[in-house]
Amino acid sequence: MTDENAIIERLSALFVESLHIEAPSADTDLFETGILDSLQLVELLLQLERRFGFRTTIENLDLDNLRTLGRIALLVAARTSGAAPFGQREVVKLASRRGLR
């Protein structure tokens, strides 16, 4: 199992346990489908901080990085690897390579 798949599994558990939402597939758009509303987005950010140990500021927040579980997994991997935080272009580039939206 790749690190991204392991992160997606942890994110799926987060959705069920904390957001009380059945975990969507890795490429389901959480905003277009209405799965996440604004309050759930704030809770998601809080849970990412608690479970994965990184914080993001409003200035660094890019909603495209939170659009799908796959992209969230890429963001988590980038932020927890000790590397500098990825910007939108880098996460979108990685998502494109992996066939994620």
N, CA, C and O atoms as CSV, one atom per row, in Angstrom:
chain,resi,resn,atom,element,x,y,z
A,1,MET,N,N,0.849,-1.175,0.000
A,1,MET,CA,C,0.000,0.000,0.000
A,1,MET,C,C,0.898,1.242,0.000
A,1,MET,O,O,1.825,1.338,0.804
A,2,THR,N,N,0.625,2.182,-0.893
A,2,THR,CA,C,1.428,3.395,-0.950
A,2,THR,C,C,1.057,4.314,0.201
A,2,THR,O,O,0.013,4.157,0.834
A,3,ASP,N,N,1.935,5.279,0.459
A,3,ASP,CA,C,1.659,6.266,1.504
A,3,ASP,C,C,0.357,7.000,1.218
A,3,ASP,O,O,-0.433,7.248,2.128
A,4,GLU,N,N,0.133,7.349,-0.049
A,4,GLU,CA,C,-1.094,8.072,-0.398
A,4,GLU,C,C,-2.322,7.221,-0.123
A,4,GLU,O,O,-3.324,7.732,0.376
A,5,ASN,N,N,-2.263,5.937,-0.437
A,5,ASN,CA,C,-3.396,5.058,-0.153
A,5,ASN,C,C,-3.634,4.937,1.343
A,5,ASN,O,O,-4.779,4.919,1.793
A,6,ALA,N,N,-2.563,4.855,2.110
A,6,ALA,CA,C,-2.699,4.786,3.567
A,6,ALA,C,C,-3.319,6.079,4.102
A,6,ALA,O,O,-4.149,6.045,5.010
A,7,ILE,N,N,-2.918,7.205,3.542
A,7,ILE,CA,C,-3.479,8.486,3.970
A,7,ILE,C,C,-4.955,8.562,3.587
A,7,ILE,O,O,-5.776,9.036,4.372
A,8,ILE,N,N,-5.293,8.100,2.391
A,8,ILE,CA,C,-6.698,8.102,1.965
A,8,ILE,C,C,-7.538,7.241,2.913
A,8,ILE,O,O,-8.665,7.611,3.242
A,9,GLU,N,N,-7.009,6.111,3.350
A,9,GLU,CA,C,-7.734,5.277,4.315
A,9,GLU,C,C,-7.946,6.017,5.628
A,9,GLU,O,O,-9.026,5.950,6.215
A,10,ARG,N,N,-6.922,6.719,6.088
A,10,ARG,CA,C,-7.062,7.502,7.326
A,10,ARG,C,C,-8.055,8.639,7.134
A,10,ARG,O,O,-8.830,8.950,8.038
A,11,LEU,N,N,-8.035,9.264,5.950
A,11,LEU,CA,C,-8.992,10.332,5.660
A,11,LEU,C,C,-10.417,9.789,5.612
A,11,LEU,O,O,-11.348,10.442,6.084
A,12,SER,N,N,-10.585,8.613,5.052
A,12,SER,CA,C,-11.906,7.983,5.006
A,12,SER,C,C,-12.440,7.766,6.426
A,12,SER,O,O,-13.615,8.013,6.699
A,13,ALA,N,N,-11.573,7.307,7.315
A,13,ALA,CA,C,-11.968,7.121,8.713
A,13,ALA,C,C,-12.316,8.461,9.357
A,13,ALA,O,O,-13.273,8.555,10.126
A,14,LEU,N,N,-11.544,9.487,9.044
A,14,LEU,CA,C,-11.815,10.835,9.558
A,14,LEU,C,C,-13.207,11.300,9.125
A,14,LEU,O,O,-13.958,11.845,9.935
A,15,PHE,N,N,-13.553,11.091,7.862
A,15,PHE,CA,C,-14.864,11.513,7.354
A,15,PHE,C,C,-15.986,10.819,8.119
A,15,PHE,O,O,-16.977,11.454,8.479
A,16,VAL,N,N,-15.837,9.529,8.366
A,16,VAL,CA,C,-16.885,8.778,9.057
A,16,VAL,C,C,-16.950,9.161,10.532
A,16,VAL,O,O,-18.027,9.440,11.059
A,17,GLU,N,N,-15.802,9.173,11.192
A,17,GLU,CA,C,-15.764,9.377,12.642
A,17,GLU,C,C,-16.022,10.819,13.060
A,17,GLU,O,O,-16.737,11.057,14.033
A,18,SER,N,N,-15.462,11.770,12.354
A,18,SER,CA,C,-15.535,13.167,12.784
A,18,SER,C,C,-16.575,13.998,12.046
A,18,SER,O,O,-17.208,14.880,12.628
A,19,LEU,N,N,-16.744,13.710,10.763
A,19,LEU,CA,C,-17.680,14.503,9.964
A,19,LEU,C,C,-19.024,13.788,9.796
A,19,LEU,O,O,-19.996,14.381,9.329
A,20,HIS,N,N,-19.068,12.509,10.182
A,20,HIS,CA,C,-20.286,11.694,10.075
A,20,HIS,C,C,-20.807,11.650,8.643
A,20,HIS,O,O,-22.004,11.770,8.380
A,21,ILE,N,N,-19.856,11.473,7.734
A,21,ILE,CA,C,-20.143,11.411,6.302
A,21,ILE,C,C,-19.535,10.126,5.774
A,21,ILE,O,O,-18.390,9.802,6.086
A,22,GLU,N,N,-20.293,9.396,4.978
A,22,GLU,CA,C,-19.722,8.223,4.325
A,22,GLU,C,C,-18.601,8.692,3.416
A,22,GLU,O,O,-18.780,9.615,2.621
A,23,ALA,N,N,-17.452,8.057,3.535
A,23,ALA,CA,C,-16.284,8.480,2.765
A,23,ALA,C,C,-16.516,8.278,1.275
A,23,ALA,O,O,-16.847,7.176,0.837
A,24,PRO,N,N,-16.342,9.344,0.496
A,24,PRO,CA,C,-16.490,9.230,-0.958
A,24,PRO,C,C,-15.252,8.588,-1.579
A,24,PRO,O,O,-14.256,8.341,-0.898
A,25,SER,N,N,-15.330,8.322,-2.882
A,25,SER,CA,C,-14.147,7.805,-3.581
A,25,SER,C,C,-13.076,8.886,-3.602
A,25,SER,O,O,-13.358,10.057,-3.348
A,26,ALA,N,N,-11.859,8.490,-3.903
A,26,ALA,CA,C,-10.716,9.400,-3.845
A,26,ALA,C,C,-10.812,10.557,-4.825
A,26,ALA,O,O,-10.179,11.591,-4.611
A,27,ASP,N,N,-11.590,10.410,-5.902
A,27,ASP,CA,C,-11.658,11.480,-6.901
A,27,ASP,C,C,-13.008,12.199,-6.941
A,27,ASP,O,O,-13.262,12.969,-7.867
A,28,THR,N,N,-13.869,11.963,-5.962
A,28,THR,CA,C,-15.153,12.660,-5.890
A,28,THR,C,C,-14.939,14.093,-5.437
A,28,THR,O,O,-14.283,14.332,-4.423
A,29,ASP,N,N,-15.481,15.041,-6.171
A,29,ASP,CA,C,-15.352,16.453,-5.817
A,29,ASP,C,C,-16.266,16.745,-4.628
A,29,ASP,O,O,-17.490,16.681,-4.743
A,30,LEU,N,N,-15.662,17.064,-3.500
A,30,LEU,CA,C,-16.400,17.252,-2.260
A,30,LEU,C,C,-17.252,18.515,-2.259
A,30,LEU,O,O,-18.237,18.599,-1.526
A,31,PHE,N,N,-16.881,19.494,-3.074
A,31,PHE,CA,C,-17.616,20.754,-3.121
A,31,PHE,C,C,-18.732,20.701,-4.157
A,31,PHE,O,O,-19.868,21.080,-3.870
A,32,GLU,N,N,-18.413,20.236,-5.355
A,32,GLU,CA,C,-19.418,20.176,-6.420
A,32,GLU,C,C,-20.569,19.246,-6.061
A,32,GLU,O,O,-21.712,19.497,-6.442
A,33,THR,N,N,-20.275,18.175,-5.332
A,33,THR,CA,C,-21.315,17.222,-4.956
A,33,THR,C,C,-22.087,17.650,-3.712
A,33,THR,O,O,-23.110,17.054,-3.377
A,34,GLY,N,N,-21.597,18.684,-3.026
A,34,GLY,CA,C,-22.260,19.145,-1.810
A,34,GLY,C,C,-21.962,18.281,-0.594
A,34,GLY,O,O,-22.630,18.410,0.432
A,35,ILE,N,N,-20.978,17.408,-0.692
A,35,ILE,CA,C,-20.631,16.539,0.438
A,35,ILE,C,C,-20.132,17.368,1.619
A,35,ILE,O,O,-20.461,17.082,2.770
A,36,LEU,N,N,-19.335,18.398,1.327
A,36,LEU,CA,C,-18.816,19.272,2.391
A,36,LEU,C,C,-19.487,20.635,2.324
A,36,LEU,O,O,-19.565,21.252,1.261
A,37,ASP,N,N,-19.971,21.098,3.475
A,37,ASP,CA,C,-20.436,22.481,3.564
A,37,ASP,C,C,-19.374,23.282,4.328
A,37,ASP,O,O,-18.341,22.732,4.707
A,38,SER,N,N,-19.619,24.545,4.548
A,38,SER,CA,C,-18.595,25.409,5.146
A,38,SER,C,C,-18.234,24.985,6.568
A,38,SER,O,O,-17.062,25.041,6.940
A,39,LEU,N,N,-19.198,24.570,7.359
A,39,LEU,CA,C,-18.893,24.133,8.719
A,39,LEU,C,C,-18.093,22.837,8.724
A,39,LEU,O,O,-17.178,22.669,9.530
A,40,GLN,N,N,-18.434,21.935,7.836
A,40,GLN,CA,C,-17.692,20.681,7.743
A,40,GLN,C,C,-16.274,20.925,7.236
A,40,GLN,O,O,-15.347,20.210,7.616
A,41,LEU,N,N,-16.104,21.920,6.388
A,41,LEU,CA,C,-14.763,22.266,5.914
A,41,LEU,C,C,-13.891,22.730,7.073
A,41,LEU,O,O,-12.725,22.346,7.169
A,42,VAL,N,N,-14.450,23.553,7.951
A,42,VAL,CA,C,-13.700,24.012,9.126
A,42,VAL,C,C,-13.357,22.820,10.020
A,42,VAL,O,O,-12.237,22.722,10.520
A,43,GLU,N,N,-14.307,21.926,10.220
A,43,GLU,CA,C,-14.050,20.721,11.026
A,43,GLU,C,C,-12.987,19.849,10.362
A,43,GLU,O,O,-12.130,19.291,11.047
A,44,LEU,N,N,-13.035,19.730,9.044
A,44,LEU,CA,C,-12.010,18.967,8.324
A,44,LEU,C,C,-10.625,19.548,8.582
A,44,LEU,O,O,-9.685,18.807,8.872
A,45,LEU,N,N,-10.494,20.861,8.480
A,45,LEU,CA,C,-9.194,21.503,8.722
A,45,LEU,C,C,-8.713,21.241,10.152
A,45,LEU,O,O,-7.531,20.978,10.374
A,46,LEU,N,N,-9.624,21.314,11.111
A,46,LEU,CA,C,-9.281,21.035,12.501
A,46,LEU,C,C,-8.811,19.590,12.659
A,46,LEU,O,O,-7.817,19.330,13.337
A,47,GLN,N,N,-9.521,18.656,12.038
A,47,GLN,CA,C,-9.157,17.252,12.145
A,47,GLN,C,C,-7.834,16.945,11.431
A,47,GLN,O,O,-7.061,16.109,11.897
A,48,LEU,N,N,-7.576,17.610,10.316
A,48,LEU,CA,C,-6.282,17.427,9.640
A,48,LEU,C,C,-5.158,17.871,10.562
A,48,LEU,O,O,-4.117,17.219,10.645
A,49,GLU,N,N,-5.372,18.982,11.253
A,49,GLU,CA,C,-4.366,19.475,12.195
A,49,GLU,C,C,-4.157,18.469,13.325
A,49,GLU,O,O,-3.019,18.156,13.675
A,50,ARG,N,N,-5.238,17.970,13.888
A,50,ARG,CA,C,-5.141,17.040,15.019
A,50,ARG,C,C,-4.556,15.689,14.619
A,50,ARG,O,O,-3.693,15.156,15.316
A,51,ARG,N,N,-5.017,15.140,13.512
A,51,ARG,CA,C,-4.626,13.773,13.150
A,51,ARG,C,C,-3.312,13.680,12.394
A,51,ARG,O,O,-2.622,12.663,12.460
A,52,PHE,N,N,-2.963,14.751,11.669
A,52,PHE,CA,C,-1.746,14.690,10.861
A,52,PHE,C,C,-0.680,15.677,11.322
A,52,PHE,O,O,0.444,15.657,10.820
A,53,GLY,N,N,-1.026,16.537,12.272
A,53,GLY,CA,C,-0.031,17.384,12.907
A,53,GLY,C,C,0.487,18.553,12.094
A,53,GLY,O,O,1.641,18.946,12.265
A,54,PHE,N,N,-0.320,19.117,11.221
A,54,PHE,CA,C,0.128,20.326,10.530
A,54,PHE,C,C,-0.979,21.365,10.529
A,54,PHE,O,O,-2.166,21.040,10.564
A,55,ARG,N,N,-0.566,22.609,10.489
A,55,ARG,CA,C,-1.510,23.721,10.459
A,55,ARG,C,C,-1.391,24.434,9.130
A,55,ARG,O,O,-0.347,24.416,8.480
A,56,THR,N,N,-2.471,25.052,8.751
A,56,THR,CA,C,-2.451,25.887,7.561
A,56,THR,C,C,-3.090,27.214,7.918
A,56,THR,O,O,-3.978,27.276,8.768
A,57,THR,N,N,-2.645,28.255,7.281
A,57,THR,CA,C,-3.230,29.570,7.511
A,57,THR,C,C,-4.185,29.886,6.368
A,57,THR,O,O,-4.135,29.268,5.304
A,58,ILE,N,N,-5.036,30.841,6.606
A,58,ILE,CA,C,-5.984,31.261,5.575
A,58,ILE,C,C,-5.228,31.705,4.326
A,58,ILE,O,O,-5.669,31.443,3.207
A,59,GLU,N,N,-4.101,32.370,4.510
A,59,GLU,CA,C,-3.316,32.843,3.375
A,59,GLU,C,C,-2.790,31.686,2.532
A,59,GLU,O,O,-2.650,31.817,1.316
A,60,ASN,N,N,-2.500,30.565,3.166
A,60,ASN,CA,C,-1.952,29.405,2.462
A,60,ASN,C,C,-3.013,28.401,2.036
A,60,ASN,O,O,-2.702,27.396,1.397
A,61,LEU,N,N,-4.254,28.667,2.386
A,61,LEU,CA,C,-5.330,27.740,2.082
A,61,LEU,C,C,-5.747,27.862,0.625
A,61,LEU,O,O,-6.077,28.948,0.150
A,62,ASP,N,N,-5.728,26.750,-0.069
A,62,ASP,CA,C,-6.179,26.685,-1.451
A,62,ASP,C,C,-7.246,25.605,-1.526
A,62,ASP,O,O,-6.946,24.422,-1.365
A,63,LEU,N,N,-8.477,26.001,-1.768
A,63,LEU,CA,C,-9.582,25.048,-1.754
A,63,LEU,C,C,-9.401,23.932,-2.772
A,63,LEU,O,O,-9.927,22.838,-2.572
A,64,ASP,N,N,-8.678,24.173,-3.849
A,64,ASP,CA,C,-8.437,23.104,-4.826
A,64,ASP,C,C,-7.680,21.942,-4.195
A,64,ASP,O,O,-7.843,20.798,-4.618
A,65,ASN,N,N,-6.857,22.219,-3.190
A,65,ASN,CA,C,-6.118,21.158,-2.510
A,65,ASN,C,C,-7.015,20.330,-1.589
A,65,ASN,O,O,-6.610,19.273,-1.105
A,66,LEU,N,N,-8.234,20.818,-1.350
A,66,LEU,CA,C,-9.171,20.134,-0.462
A,66,LEU,C,C,-10.383,19.599,-1.227
A,66,LEU,O,O,-11.363,19.169,-0.619
A,67,ARG,N,N,-10.316,19.624,-2.529
A,67,ARG,CA,C,-11.462,19.292,-3.382
A,67,ARG,C,C,-11.801,17.803,-3.388
A,67,ARG,O,O,-12.976,17.450,-3.486
A,68,THR,N,N,-10.810,16.923,-3.285
A,68,THR,CA,C,-11.037,15.475,-3.297
A,68,THR,C,C,-10.180,14.819,-2.217
A,68,THR,O,O,-9.214,15.414,-1.738
A,69,LEU,N,N,-10.533,13.604,-1.842
A,69,LEU,CA,C,-9.695,12.874,-0.883
A,69,LEU,C,C,-8.293,12.665,-1.444
A,69,LEU,O,O,-7.311,12.720,-0.704
A,70,GLY,N,N,-8.200,12.426,-2.744
A,70,GLY,CA,C,-6.893,12.243,-3.369
A,70,GLY,C,C,-6.015,13.473,-3.227
A,70,GLY,O,O,-4.830,13.366,-2.910
A,71,ARG,N,N,-6.594,14.633,-3.461
A,71,ARG,CA,C,-5.813,15.870,-3.327
A,71,ARG,C,C,-5.487,16.173,-1.868
A,71,ARG,O,O,-4.400,16.663,-1.560
A,72,ILE,N,N,-6.424,15.883,-0.975
A,72,ILE,CA,C,-6.136,16.080,0.450
A,72,ILE,C,C,-4.981,15.164,0.858
A,72,ILE,O,O,-4.104,15.570,1.619
A,73,ALA,N,N,-4.982,13.940,0.356
A,73,ALA,CA,C,-3.896,13.000,0.668
A,73,ALA,C,C,-2.557,13.535,0.172
A,73,ALA,O,O,-1.549,13.413,0.868
A,74,LEU,N,N,-2.533,14.125,-1.018
A,74,LEU,CA,C,-1.298,14.717,-1.540
A,74,LEU,C,C,-0.839,15.873,-0.659
A,74,LEU,O,O,0.351,16.020,-0.380
A,75,LEU,N,N,-1.793,16.688,-0.226
A,75,LEU,CA,C,-1.468,17.808,0.656
A,75,LEU,C,C,-0.900,17.306,1.973
A,75,LEU,O,O,0.118,17.811,2.446
A,76,VAL,N,N,-1.553,16.316,2.566
A,76,VAL,CA,C,-1.078,15.746,3.828
A,76,VAL,C,C,0.322,15.160,3.651
A,76,VAL,O,O,1.202,15.384,4.482
A,77,ALA,N,N,0.528,14.412,2.573
A,77,ALA,CA,C,1.846,13.812,2.320
A,77,ALA,C,C,2.912,14.897,2.186
A,77,ALA,O,O,4.015,14.761,2.716
A,78,ALA,N,N,2.579,15.969,1.477
A,78,ALA,CA,C,3.545,17.052,1.286
A,78,ALA,C,C,3.846,17.770,2.598
A,78,ALA,O,O,4.997,18.100,2.883
A,79,ARG,N,N,2.822,18.003,3.379
A,79,ARG,CA,C,2.991,18.744,4.631
A,79,ARG,C,C,3.639,17.918,5.726
A,79,ARG,O,O,4.279,18.481,6.615
A,80,THR,N,N,3.496,16.617,5.691
A,80,THR,CA,C,4.037,15.792,6.768
A,80,THR,C,C,5.375,15.157,6.404
A,80,THR,O,O,5.983,14.479,7.232
A,81,SER,N,N,5.838,15.371,5.175
A,81,SER,CA,C,7.100,14.764,4.751
A,81,SER,C,C,8.317,15.558,5.195
A,81,SER,O,O,9.454,15.124,5.005
A,82,GLY,N,N,8.075,16.727,5.790
A,82,GLY,CA,C,9.187,17.572,6.179
A,82,GLY,C,C,9.606,18.515,5.083
A,82,GLY,O,O,10.480,19.359,5.285
A,83,ALA,N,N,8.992,18.385,3.917
A,83,ALA,CA,C,9.294,19.281,2.803
A,83,ALA,C,C,8.556,20.593,3.012
A,83,ALA,O,O,7.647,20.694,3.836
A,84,ALA,N,N,8.957,21.565,2.268
A,84,ALA,CA,C,8.261,22.846,2.303
A,84,ALA,C,C,6.828,22.635,1.827
A,84,ALA,O,O,6.571,21.777,0.983
A,85,PRO,N,N,5.897,23.417,2.367
A,85,PRO,CA,C,4.511,23.253,1.943
A,85,PRO,C,C,4.358,23.432,0.442
A,85,PRO,O,O,4.943,24.341,-0.147
A,86,PHE,N,N,3.579,22.569,-0.167
A,86,PHE,CA,C,3.319,22.651,-1.597
A,86,PHE,C,C,2.345,23.774,-1.871
A,86,PHE,O,O,1.424,24.024,-1.093
A,87,GLY,N,N,2.558,24.435,-2.967
A,87,GLY,CA,C,1.591,25.404,-3.448
A,87,GLY,C,C,0.595,24.714,-4.346
A,87,GLY,O,O,0.701,23.514,-4.599
A,88,GLN,N,N,-0.368,25.465,-4.826
A,88,GLN,CA,C,-1.433,24.892,-5.649
A,88,GLN,C,C,-0.873,24.200,-6.877
A,88,GLN,O,O,-1.290,23.087,-7.196
A,89,ARG,N,N,0.056,24.827,-7.569
A,89,ARG,CA,C,0.577,24.236,-8.804
A,89,ARG,C,C,1.193,22.873,-8.568
A,89,ARG,O,O,0.994,21.951,-9.359
A,90,GLU,N,N,1.950,22.739,-7.470
A,90,GLU,CA,C,2.615,21.470,-7.207
A,90,GLU,C,C,1.608,20.376,-6.898
A,90,GLU,O,O,1.756,19.257,-7.390
A,91,VAL,N,N,0.581,20.665,-6.094
A,91,VAL,CA,C,-0.409,19.650,-5.760
A,91,VAL,C,C,-1.225,19.290,-6.991
A,91,VAL,O,O,-1.504,18.113,-7.224
A,92,VAL,N,N,-1.614,20.289,-7.787
A,92,VAL,CA,C,-2.372,20.022,-9.010
A,92,VAL,C,C,-1.538,19.192,-9.966
A,92,VAL,O,O,-2.062,18.285,-10.612
A,93,LYS,N,N,-0.231,19.488,-10.069
A,93,LYS,CA,C,0.666,18.726,-10.935
A,93,LYS,C,C,0.743,17.271,-10.473
A,93,LYS,O,O,0.677,16.356,-11.294
A,94,LEU,N,N,0.880,17.057,-9.171
A,94,LEU,CA,C,0.912,15.697,-8.642
A,94,LEU,C,C,-0.417,14.996,-8.868
A,94,LEU,O,O,-0.446,13.816,-9.216
A,95,ALA,N,N,-1.503,15.707,-8.674
A,95,ALA,CA,C,-2.834,15.118,-8.876
A,95,ALA,C,C,-3.017,14.701,-10.323
A,95,ALA,O,O,-3.582,13.641,-10.593
A,96,SER,N,N,-2.553,15.512,-11.254
A,96,SER,CA,C,-2.691,15.190,-12.669
A,96,SER,C,C,-1.904,13.942,-13.012
A,96,SER,O,O,-2.372,13.105,-13.784
A,97,ARG,N,N,-0.710,13.810,-12.445
A,97,ARG,CA,C,0.119,12.641,-12.719
A,97,ARG,C,C,-0.524,11.364,-12.208
A,97,ARG,O,O,-0.314,10.287,-12.766
A,98,ARG,N,N,-1.299,11.486,-11.155
A,98,ARG,CA,C,-1.918,10.307,-10.556
A,98,ARG,C,C,-3.346,10.087,-11.043
A,98,ARG,O,O,-4.037,9.185,-10.571
A,99,GLY,N,N,-3.781,10.911,-11.984
A,99,GLY,CA,C,-5.118,10.745,-12.547
A,99,GLY,C,C,-6.234,11.247,-11.665
A,99,GLY,O,O,-7.393,10.877,-11.856
A,100,LEU,N,N,-5.895,12.104,-10.682
A,100,LEU,CA,C,-6.905,12.673,-9.801
A,100,LEU,C,C,-7.319,14.025,-10.345
A,100,LEU,O,O,-6.543,14.676,-11.044
A,101,ARG,N,N,-8.520,14.453,-10.036
A,101,ARG,CA,C,-8.988,15.749,-10.505
A,101,ARG,C,C,-8.291,16.878,-9.829
A,101,ARG,O,O,-8.575,18.041,-10.116
